[in-house]
Amino acid sequence: MRFAHLADVHLGYRQYGSEERALDFAQAFKKAVEFAEEQNVDFMLIAGDLFHKKSEMDPVTLAQATVVLERTGCQVIAVEGNHDSTYFRERFTWMDYLSSQGLVVNLKPSFAGGEMEVEEWDGRSGAYIDVGDARVYGLKYYGMLTEKILDSYLPHVVGDGFTIFMSHFGVEGYMNIYGCINSERLHVHRERINYVALGHIHKKYVEDDFIFNPGSLESCDLNEYRFEKGIFLVEYDGELSYRHVSSFYRPRVFRVIELNFEDYSSLRERLLRERGEGKEVVHLRISTDRNIDREKIEGIARETLNPLVLRVEVDYSRGVLQATNLSVSSRKEIERSVISAILKGFGYEDIAEEVLRLKELFVEGRIEAVDDIVTAIISEKVEEAREELKREEREFETAEDGEEEWRWWEAG
């Protein structure tokens, strides 16, 4: 038996607002799938975050997924990550859509009367599927509920043959981000599980030849450009063997340049020495104790480095750090950008505006107004959630009726 394990594809991510970066993510997915098929795998695992956005799907991104999957000759088994769906609201996701088209098997448990049901895949839904001599169990992303859900789910796993458990969460100790658990919760089930296939953390790791995370295919953040990326190719013939492969694709180069500013001529000379092949993502960090012409610096950097994306930080000796986003000009926009970035890791970037409003109230000392604002925000979000559920229910029923003209790309 041979299979491929990939995760965190993030199709549709227009990083830095760049369409070329979105194409990078799509190209990485295409190359990974083609390579896996060349290795004659029996099936592929996608351990969450195939897409970057759980809503606002555009036709190009959907096509990037469907065209590749339609050409895949083996079974593709997936689970939903935090970017594919949230754990409390979406009833019918884009992964469900791909599943309804026969392009993936989207595994997740169901709930009836408050009780979890771990049922076999029936062609439309289910939490596990048998593929050849393997059985694959799948669990979607549940955020802060992960440990509780795991405690209910894992006792249902039956380990008669080669058993795979796939989900989208992190293991503590590799990266300290939201959505991580202690690996001991998995190791106690080792007698019934042979391979744990994870995603979520964009950094490759293997724990005790039991827990596997291949890392992402592209860098979703500046901090990830040094991470090892790729997919796992796994074989089992009575013994488990595996290798991590990245040679099928060359990710976009990220370059971080740090320097002390002396004058513009010295800057140009230094950047010429740092020049790569061009079309890279460049973060230029400059330390100085004088006022400098940012536009001139940007012009020199673009001329010498020919970057795809250029981000400039200027750190003054008096401790002032200018904005990293050249398109951000006001203090409020900077705050909104920072808050949104922080909330993004928790899947709540859509409430950045509300958090900013609350912050302003606290700074102004208007504590008495906080309750009113919180009540208004909650009421607004509850009403939005109700309308969303009604709309999803109508669309879901329409889809079940077989109406061919339903415009998937306009949903969400």
N, C-alpha and C positions, 0 to 999 in steps of 0.2 A: 504494500500500500504506500502511495506517495501523495502528499498534498502540499499546498502552498498556504502560508499564513501571512496576511498583510493587514494593515490597519491605518487609520488616520490619513485617509486620502485627501479629504477636504476639497472636493471638486467645487468649483465656483468661487474660490477665494481670490478676490481681486485685491491682493495684498498691496498696500500703499496706493490703492486706486489704480493699479496697473493692469490693463487687459493682458499684457504679455505674461504677467505673473499668474493670472488665471489659466492661461494656456500651458504654463509650466506644470501646474498641478494636474491638468488633464493629460498632458504628455507622459508624466510620470506614471499615472494609472494605466494608460494604454501600454506602455513599455513593460510594466510589472506583470500585467495579465498575459501579454504575448510571450514573455519570457517563461512564465509558469507553464503555459501550454506547451512550449517547446520542450520542457522537461517531462512531458507526458504525465502530469499530475492527474490523479483520479478526481480530485475536487479542490476547491479553493475556499479559504476562510477569510472573511472581511470582518475584523473585530471592532466595528463601530467607526462612526464619523466618515462615511463615504462622502457625504456632502458637508459643506461648510455652514450652510444656513438651513434651519429647519422650516423656514417659511420663505416667501418672496422668491420662489424658484423661477428661474428664467429658462426659456426654451433651449438656449445654448448649453447651459449646465446639464439640463436633463438629457439632451442629446449626447453630451460627452459620456454620460453613464450608459445610456441605452445602446448606443452604437457599439461600444466596446463589449458590453455584456451579451448583446445579440450574436456576436461573432465568437463567443466563448463556447468551446465544445464540451467542457466538463461542468459539473454542478457547482454553483456558487452559493455558499451558505453564509449568512450575515446576521449580525445583531445591530441594533440601533445604538449610536453613541449620543452624547449630550448635544452634539451639533445636528444630529438627525431628528431628534425628538426630545421633548421634555418628558419628565416622568409623571406629570400630574394633569396634563390637559389634552394633548393631541390624541385623537381617536383613530384617525387615518393619516398615516405619514407618507412621505415620498418613498420610503423603503417599502411600505405596504403597497404602494403603486407598482414599484418594480416587481414585487412579489406577485401581484395580480396579473402581471404580464408574463409571468413564467421566467423572469430573468434572474431572480434570486430566491432563495428560501430564507425568509425573514423570521428567525426563531425568537419567541418570547412566550412566557407563561401567560395564562389567562386567570381571571378571578371570578368566582361565582359565590355569592353570599358571603363575601369577605374571605373566602378560602382560596388559596392558590391551587391551580390545576396545571400540572406538568404533563401535557398530552403529546402524543405522537403527531408529527406533521401529516395533515390530511390533504395537502395540495393547496390549502388556503391559509391555514394557521396551525400553530403547534409550537412546542418548546423543544422537541428533539426529533432527529431524523436519522435513519440508518442508511449509510452509504457504503456498499460493499460490506467489508468486515468491520467497519467502524460505526460507532454511534456518536453523534454530535449533539450536545445539549447547548442551548443558547439562552442568555439572559441579557436583556437590554440595560441601558444606563438607568440607575435609580438614585444617583446623587447621595444625599445624606442618609437615605434609606437603605443603602447598599448592604450594610452588615445585617440588618434585620431581614431583608429579602433573601440574602444568602442563607441565613439560618433556616428559612422556610423552604428554600429551593433545593439545596444540596442533598438533604435526606432523600429526595425523590430520585437521585441519580443511581442507576443500576449499572454496575461494572462487570458485566459478564464477558465482554470482549474488549477490544481497544476502544477506550472511552475518552472523548474530548469534551471539555467544558470551555465554552467561549463566552466572554463578556467584555464589557467596556468599563473598566475602572483601573485605578492605579494601585501599586503595592508600595507601602511605606518604605522609605529608605533610599529610593532611587531618585525621586524628586518630591519635594514637599509642595504638592498642589492639592486643590480641592478634589475629592473623589478618590481617596486612597484608603486602603485597609491594611491591617496586619496580615502578612502572608500565612501565618499559622492557621487562620481560618480556612485556608485551602489545603494546607498540608495534612490536616487531620482526616481529610477524605482521600488521601493518596491511594489507599487500597482499592478504591473504586474508580479513580480517575487516572488516566495515563498522561494526559497532556492538557495543560491549562493555556488557552489562547486568549491573550489580553490585548487591549489597545489603551487609548487615553493619554498615557505618557508618551511623548514623542521621542523617546530615547530607548535604544535597543538594550534589553537586558535578558538574562536567563538565570533563573534561580533553581539550583539543584536538579538540573535536567527535568524540570517539572513545570515551572511557570515560565512562559515565554511572551515577550513583547518585542515585535520587530522594529519599533520606532516608526515615525512617519516617513513618507516618500520625499517630501520637500520641507524646507524650513518655514514653519508658520509664524516664527518670531525670531528676532535677532539673537536671542539667547540660545537658539537651537542650532545655529549654523555649524557648530563643532560636533553635534551629536552624530553618532553612527546611524545611518538610515538604510532601509532596504526591506527585504522580505525573508521569511524562513522557508526553506525547502526541507520537508520532513519525510522520512521513510520509516516504515515499520515492517519488519519481517521476523517478528519474535523478539527483536531488540530495537530500541529507538535510536535513530541517528538523524542528525540535522546539520544544516549549514546556513549561515546568514549570508545573503547575496545582495550586492548593490551595483554590480558591474553592468547591469542591463540599462542603467540610466545615470546620467551625470546631472546632479541638481544644480540649480542656479548658484553661482558663486556669491557669497556674502564677504565683504571686505570691511574690516574696521581699522581705521587709520587714526592714530592719536599723535598729536604733535604740539609743541609749544610754538606760538606764532612769534616770528622775529620781524619779517617784512614779506611783502608779496613776492619778491623774487625768490627768496628762500623757500617760500611755500610752494611755488611752481616747481622748483628743482626737486623738492622732497616728493611731491605728488608724481612727478615723472618717474622717479625711482620706484614708486609704489604701483605704477601702472600695470594692470593685468591685460586680459584679452578684450576688455570692454564689455558693455552690456551687463555689468555686475550690479549688485545691490551694495551701495557704498554708504557707510556711516562714518562721517568725518567729525572727529572730536578735537576741538582746538582750545588750548589754554592760553590766556593772555591777560595782561594787566593794563591794556589800553583799549580804546574804542577802535573797532575795525569795521570795514565796509563789507557787510555780509553778502551783498549782491556781487561784489567783486570777487570775493572768495568762492562763491558758488560758480561764477563764470569760469574762474581758473580751474576749479575742480572738474567741471563739465568738459572743458576743453582738453585737459590732460588725461582724464580717466575715462571719458565717454561712458558714463554709467547708465544703466537702465533706470535706476532709482538713486537719488542722492538725498541723504539726510545730514544736516549740519547741526552740531551742538557747539556752542561757544561758552566756555567756562571761564569767568573772570576771577581774578585773584581775590576780589572782595566777596566772593561766594555767590555771585549771581549766575544762574544757569539759564540761558535763553532757550526758547521753545525748540524741541526737536522737530516738530512738524512745520515746515516752511509755509504751509497754507493756513496755519493758525495765527491769528493776529490779536485777538482780545484775551483779556484775563479770564473772562467767563468761558470762552471757547476752550482755553487751555484746561481749565478746571473740568469742564464737561468731557474733554478728551481723556484726561487722566482717570476720572471716575468711571467712564465707560470702559476703559482698558482694564481697570481693576475688576469691575463687575463681570467683564467678559469671561473670565476664568470660572465664574460660578454660573454662567448661563443666564445672567440677568442684565445684560447690557441695555435692554430696552427700557429700564427704569432709571437711567442715568440722570434724566432731567428732574425727576422727582427727588432723587437723592441730593442733587444740587440745590433745589428749592429748600429742602430741610436744612441743609448746611448753612444757607444764608440766614434762615430764621434764627438758628442757634448763635451765629456770629453777631447778629443784631440784638440778641438778648430777648427776642420776642417769644419766650417760652410758652406764653398763653395761647399763641397762634398755632403751635405745633400740633395739638390735638385735632384742631379743625382741619389742618392740612392733611394729616394722616388719615382722618376719617374720609375726607374727600377723595384722596388717592385710592384708598381701599374700595370705596364705593364705585369709583370709576373703573378700577381694574376688575372688580366682580362683574360689573355690567358688561365689560368687554369680553370677559370669559364666557358669560352666558350667551352673548351673541355669537361668539366663536363656536361654542358647542352646538348651538342651533344650526349655524351655517354648515359645520362639518357633518352634522347628522343629515341635513338635507342633501348634501353632496354625496355622502356615503350611500344613502338610499337610492339616489339617482344612478350612482355607479353600479349598484347591485341590480338595478332594473335593466342594465345593459345599454344605456344610452351612449351611442358612439361619439356623439358630438360634444360630450362634456370636455371643457377646456382645462386640462389638468394644470397647465402653466399659469392659469389665472387664479388658482386656488391659493389660499393662505395669504 
